[in-house]
Amino acid sequence: MPVNFYPSNPIDALEDIIVKDDGTPLYGEISIYRLLSAELGKSALDWDIWHDLKLPDHSGSFNYYQKVSCQIDFLILCKHGLLILEVKGGAISTKENHFFYGKNFETKINQNPFRQAEGCKYTIKDNILNNVNGCFFCEAVAFPHVDYPFESKLFDQNLLWTEYLSRNYGRSIEAFILSVFHYSKAKHTRFDRSYAEVSPKERSLVRKTLSPTVSDRNSLNSISTTDWLGIQNIDILDGLNKNERIMIEGPPGSGKTTLAKAYIDKQFNKRGIYLCWNNLLMHYTKDVLSHRGCMSSIEVTTYFRYFQKLNPKLSYNLLASYNEDKFYNLVKDTISRFIDDASFLPYDFVVIDEAQDLFDRGLDLFLNKFCGSNGQGLKNGSSLLLYDIDQSYSYNGRNVHEIADLFSEYYCHYKINEVKRSTQSPDIRKLSLAVLNDPTTLLKGNIKGTYPSIDIVTHKSLSEAKSHLVKNVLASIRAPNSSLRGEDCTLLVESSLLRGLYKGEDLAELLIIKDIEEISEANIADRSNKLRYTTILKFKGLEKKNIFLIITEPTLINQYEIYIGLTRAILNVQINIIR
């Protein structure tokens, strides 16, 4: 069977064609081009391969590096689907959370190649080939010159081709590509997802879309993808009126909760449920909805509490400890017990807050069976999902992106890019994004110059941090003529510091002081002039004008907590680091 390249380049002249901006050869891509040409030309399958495919737009949902356009090293089409292959030539190494050129970390690679490939996959899937129904999309990475063992927690080994790993596939890149299709599809089986072969008609549509016949090639490069494909933007508020299933993705402070309130207001007298991630958010939401007069028809709880109520023999702590597979099976078992019960009544609507932490906890099964009619809630139910991929709890090792994409096939998906919460202090958003990339940013000498509005204080002990807070924060709250009010402040503490795990000190004991108290379900909506504290993770989904963080030295271990803590602040944030 033939292999068709777009463009089709002479194999002997690749060093003069596949080059960098300075004219030097891209040996990694050249190596893969020759491998694909030699091996797939003898394959029993038909193959179409686009090399150096440039697209005038980039996915808004999975654009990790904020690119305005998209470049794909190799896009490979066969009857099994489409595979995006990102290639990096030369020796490659990894250190901490980054990739480097060279075996000894000589030059940092600015972009994680696996994230690059994933972003390109969603650009193709959602922006370019969204009219190709049923086609399977996946991604992989090739380091063709890495001839040594290469392991890291930064990637899935099953999606990597190297000279060293090629022995696992009999030195056959075709065998590797087919294994990626098989492996990637297998991850979807738990969601009862199966994919048929790409039909000849669909393959023809892909070819015409990616290699259209146009009289002016330059006009294709200058036109936007939305104009090219005739896709129109949809206003979110109009969408709330027109669509029954809505996904809203956005960073902290982008207005997701405000839209949720508007959505609930439209469900007047309908029976609904609002599922939160944690207890404090649950009680705060109850208070907000109570003031809006909505509580008579809507139940507010957490996802774990809800399933604990349906499974009273299981303790809440046990349910909260379940991993992805255990909880998914629990949801299945619970549904099987309730779905045929004559008294079972699905909800008229469902709102899920912080949905990124529940995507892989059987949320698709819950929405399908507990909302809508005839157990088809993903097709005919009314639901609103609010989420932010960057805030996904214990993100590593979980297929949050993949599952979010599965939901988007049933939902109208909106991405909010503008951050409203921190507009008066853009440094908060900038620093939080920097922490996501490198938590040690907080320790760099020029931090004050880069983020002038953010105060960072280091302490030698928890006792010293406590004294600082009492003198500089609590004293101001207590002062009769001070504009600083306790109701506008929250002290957020890294979890380990409230469990007596840090050098024998327990901050909870140190904070037994007048006018300081731990946030609880009873006082979450209280407006008295006190400085209240809790752990960073317990405060997820909530916000305050002034946030005071107490954290240990920033590393990859507490990176997630620091990010969450920073993004709770509306106006001001002070970071207290215990070193």
ChimeraX attribute file (.defattr): number of C-alpha atoms within 10 A of each C-alpha:
attribute: neighborCount
match mode: 1-to-1
recipient: residues
	/A:1	11
	/A:2	14
	/A:3	19
	/A:4	17
	/A:5	18
	/A:6	16
	/A:7	12
	/A:8	10
	/A:9	13
	/A:10	8
	/A:11	13
	/A:12	9
	/A:13	10
	/A:14	18
	/A:15	15
	/A:16	11
	/A:17	16
	/A:18	20
	/A:19	15
	/A:20	10
	/A:21	8
	/A:22	6
	/A:23	11
	/A:24	12
	/A:25	16
	/A:26	20
	/A:27	20
	/A:28	17
	/A:29	25
	/A:30	21
	/A:31	16
	/A:32	20
	/A:33	20
	/A:34	14
	/A:35	16
	/A:36	20
	/A:37	16
	/A:38	13
	/A:39	13
	/A:40	21
	/A:41	16
	/A:42	13
	/A:43	13
	/A:44	9
	/A:45	13
	/A:46	15
	/A:47	18
	/A:48	18
	/A:49	24
	/A:50	21
	/A:51	20
	/A:52	16
	/A:53	16
	/A:54	14
	/A:55	23
	/A:56	16
	/A:57	19
	/A:58	23
	/A:59	22
	/A:60	19
	/A:61	21
	/A:62	18
	/A:63	19
	/A:64	15
	/A:65	12
	/A:66	10
	/A:67	13
	/A:68	12
	/A:69	16
	/A:70	19
	/A:71	18
	/A:72	20
	/A:73	21
	/A:74	22
	/A:75	22
	/A:76	20
	/A:77	22
	/A:78	18
	/A:79	17
	/A:80	19
	/A:81	20
	/A:82	24
	/A:83	23
	/A:84	26
	/A:85	28
	/A:86	24
	/A:87	25
	/A:88	20
	/A:89	19
	/A:90	15
	/A:91	18
	/A:92	24
	/A:93	20
	/A:94	20
	/A:95	12
	/A:96	11
	/A:97	12
	/A:98	16
	/A:99	20
	/A:100	19
	/A:101	17
	/A:102	16
	/A:103	14
	/A:104	12
	/A:105	16
	/A:106	12
	/A:107	13
	/A:108	15
	/A:109	16
	/A:110	10
	/A:111	13
	/A:112	16
	/A:113	20
	/A:114	21
	/A:115	20
	/A:116	23
	/A:117	24
	/A:118	23
	/A:119	24
	/A:120	28
	/A:121	24
	/A:122	26
	/A:123	23
	/A:124	22
	/A:125	21
	/A:126	19
	/A:127	19
	/A:128	22
	/A:129	17
	/A:130	14
	/A:131	15
	/A:132	17
	/A:133	10
	/A:134	15
	/A:135	20
	/A:136	20
	/A:137	19
	/A:138	22
	/A:139	26
	/A:140	27
	/A:141	25
	/A:142	22
	/A:143	24
	/A:144	26
	/A:145	18
	/A:146	21
	/A:147	15
	/A:148	13
	/A:149	9
	/A:150	14
	/A:151	11
	/A:152	13
	/A:153	11
	/A:154	17
	/A:155	16
	/A:156	13
	/A:157	14
	/A:158	14
	/A:159	20
	/A:160	23
	/A:161	24
	/A:162	19
	/A:163	15
	/A:164	16
	/A:165	21
	/A:166	17
	/A:167	11
	/A:168	11
	/A:169	14
	/A:170	11
	/A:171	14
	/A:172	15
	/A:173	19
	/A:174	16
	/A:175	13
	/A:176	21
	/A:177	20
	/A:178	15
	/A:179	15
	/A:180	19
	/A:181	20
	/A:182	12
	/A:183	14
	/A:184	18
	/A:185	17
	/A:186	13
	/A:187	12
	/A:188	15
	/A:189	11
	/A:190	11
	/A:191	15
	/A:192	6
	/A:193	11
	/A:194	12
	/A:195	13
	/A:196	11
	/A:197	13
	/A:198	20
	/A:199	15
	/A:200	10
	/A:201	10
	/A:202	17
	/A:203	19
	/A:204	11
	/A:205	16
	/A:206	19
	/A:207	16
	/A:208	11
	/A:209	16
	/A:210	16
	/A:211	13
	/A:212	12
	/A:213	9
	/A:214	9
	/A:215	8
	/A:216	8
	/A:217	10
	/A:218	9
	/A:219	10
	/A:220	15
	/A:221	12
	/A:222	11
	/A:223	13
	/A:224	15
	/A:225	18
	/A:226	14
	/A:227	9
	/A:228	13
	/A:229	14
	/A:230	9
	/A:231	11
	/A:232	8
	/A:233	8
	/A:234	11
	/A:235	9
	/A:236	18
	/A:237	11
	/A:238	9
	/A:239	15
	/A:240	18
	/A:241	10
	/A:242	11
	/A:243	13
	/A:244	18
	/A:245	24
	/A:246	24
	/A:247	21
	/A:248	22
	/A:249	23
	/A:250	21
	/A:251	21
	/A:252	28
	/A:253	22
	/A:254	19
	/A:255	16
	/A:256	21
	/A:257	17
	/A:258	10
	/A:259	17
	/A:260	20
	/A:261	16
	/A:262	12
	/A:263	19
	/A:264	21
	/A:265	14
	/A:266	12
	/A:267	16
	/A:268	12
	/A:269	12
	/A:270	15
	/A:271	16
	/A:272	24
	/A:273	22
	/A:274	22
	/A:275	24
	/A:276	24
	/A:277	22
	/A:278	20
	/A:279	19
	/A:280	24
	/A:281	25
	/A:282	20
	/A:283	21
	/A:284	20
	/A:285	22
	/A:286	20
	/A:287	15
	/A:288	14
	/A:289	18
	/A:290	13
	/A:291	10
	/A:292	12
	/A:293	11
	/A:294	19
	/A:295	15
	/A:296	12
	/A:297	14
	/A:298	24
	/A:299	16
	/A:300	21
	/A:301	20
	/A:302	22
	/A:303	21
	/A:304	21
	/A:305	21
	/A:306	14
	/A:307	17
	/A:308	18
	/A:309	12
	/A:310	14
	/A:311	15
	/A:312	10
	/A:313	8
	/A:314	12
	/A:315	12
	/A:316	16
	/A:317	11
	/A:318	10
	/A:319	17
	/A:320	13
	/A:321	10
	/A:322	13
	/A:323	11
	/A:324	14
	/A:325	13
	/A:326	14
	/A:327	20
	/A:328	21
	/A:329	13
	/A:330	17
	/A:331	19
	/A:332	14
	/A:333	12
	/A:334	15
	/A:335	16
	/A:336	12
	/A:337	10
	/A:338	15
	/A:339	16
	/A:340	9
	/A:341	9
	/A:342	7
	/A:343	8
	/A:344	10
	/A:345	14
	/A:346	21
	/A:347	22
	/A:348	20
	/A:349	25
	/A:350	25
	/A:351	24
	/A:352	23
	/A:353	26
	/A:354	25
	/A:355	28
	/A:356	25
	/A:357	20
	/A:358	21
	/A:359	23
	/A:360	21
	/A:361	23
	/A:362	20
	/A:363	19
	/A:364	20
	/A:365	19
	/A:366	18
	/A:367	24
	/A:368	19
	/A:369	21
	/A:370	24
	/A:371	26
	/A:372	22
	/A:373	17
	/A:374	13
	/A:375	18
	/A:376	15
	/A:377	25
	/A:378	24
	/A:379	17
	/A:380	16
	/A:381	23
	/A:382	22
	/A:383	26
	/A:384	24
	/A:385	23
	/A:386	20
	/A:387	25
	/A:388	20
	/A:389	19
	/A:390	17
	/A:391	22
	/A:392	20
	/A:393	17
	/A:394	9
	/A:395	15
	/A:396	11
	/A:397	10
	/A:398	15
	/A:399	12
	/A:400	20
	/A:401	17
	/A:402	16
	/A:403	17
	/A:404	20
	/A:405	16
	/A:406	16
	/A:407	19
	/A:408	15
	/A:409	12
	/A:410	16
	/A:411	21
	/A:412	19
	/A:413	20
	/A:414	20
	/A:415	17
	/A:416	16
	/A:417	12
	/A:418	14
	/A:419	15
	/A:420	14
	/A:421	23
	/A:422	21
	/A:423	15
	/A:424	11
	/A:425	18
	/A:426	15
	/A:427	19
	/A:428	24
	/A:429	21
	/A:430	12
	/A:431	21
	/A:432	21
	/A:433	16
	/A:434	15
	/A:435	21
	/A:436	18
	/A:437	14
	/A:438	17
	/A:439	22
	/A:440	15
	/A:441	17
	/A:442	19
	/A:443	13
	/A:444	8
	/A:445	9
	/A:446	11
	/A:447	15
	/A:448	13
	/A:449	9
	/A:450	12
	/A:451	15
	/A:452	11
	/A:453	16
	/A:454	17
	/A:455	14
	/A:456	16
	/A:457	12
	/A:458	17
	/A:459	16
	/A:460	10
	/A:461	15
	/A:462	23
	/A:463	16
	/A:464	12
	/A:465	19
	/A:466	17
	/A:467	14
	/A:468	15
	/A:469	18
	/A:470	16
	/A:471	10
	/A:472	11
	/A:473	18
	/A:474	22
	/A:475	13
	/A:476	17
	/A:477	22
	/A:478	16
	/A:479	11
	/A:480	9
	/A:481	8
	/A:482	10
	/A:483	9
	/A:484	18
	/A:485	19
	/A:486	21
	/A:487	19
	/A:488	18
	/A:489	25
	/A:490	25
	/A:491	25
	/A:492	26
	/A:493	26
	/A:494	19
	/A:495	19
	/A:496	15
	/A:497	21
	/A:498	17
	/A:499	14
	/A:500	14
	/A:501	12
	/A:502	15
	/A:503	9
	/A:504	9
	/A:505	16
	/A:506	17
	/A:507	21
	/A:508	16
	/A:509	11
	/A:510	14
	/A:511	18
	/A:512	11
	/A:513	9
	/A:514	9
	/A:515	15
	/A:516	17
	/A:517	17
	/A:518	16
	/A:519	20
	/A:520	15
	/A:521	13
	/A:522	10
	/A:523	15
	/A:524	18
	/A:525	17
	/A:526	13
	/A:527	11
	/A:528	12
	/A:529	17
	/A:530	20
	/A:531	24
	/A:532	22
	/A:533	22
	/A:534	20
	/A:535	21
	/A:536	23
	/A:537	18
	/A:538	17
	/A:539	22
	/A:540	21
	/A:541	22
	/A:542	16
	/A:543	21
	/A:544	20
	/A:545	16
	/A:546	21
	/A:547	24
	/A:548	25
	/A:549	23
	/A:550	29
	/A:551	24
	/A:552	22
	/A:553	17
	/A:554	20
	/A:555	16
	/A:556	15
	/A:557	10
	/A:558	16
	/A:559	18
	/A:560	22
	/A:561	22
	/A:562	26
	/A:563	21
	/A:564	23
	/A:565	27
	/A:566	26
	/A:567	26
	/A:568	28
	/A:569	26
	/A:570	22
	/A:571	18
	/A:572	21
	/A:573	27
	/A:574	18
	/A:575	20
	/A:576	23
	/A:577	21
	/A:578	20
	/A:579	12
